[in-house]
């Protein structure tokens, strides 16, 4: 399972059982770190995910800005709440890529805003899955 954590929404993606394909699961309304963590724990338990990947929005120069600090603090909260590994993933420019993909798929601008976080979570998870497969030597 993967998260794209924003100020307003949290996009959630889930992979298939083989860990090959990521797909969008849902978008949660951000309600504060404690409530958000509880919602994520419920989703993870409901879907039986074996691990969590959270995108961290580093700045283009790789430094940690205010939003990345909030996400890193949220990751620490999740690590205390979950019994599965919680990893971070560099999600620089995933929202831009997600917006471009949604536009290319013909999704209207007015509809993209609500789907953007979920699409970004899919990108985070798919990149993570590719990298994991490549590091094991079974990737393309």
Buried (B, 14 or more C-beta within 10 A) or exposed (E): BBBBBBEEBBBBBBBEEEBEEBEBBBBBEBEEBEEBBEBBBEBBEEEEBEBBBBBBBBEEEEEEEEBBEBBBEBBEBBBEBBEBEBBBBBBBEBBEBBBEBBEEEEBEEEEBEEBBBBBBBBBBBBBBBBEBBEEEEEEE
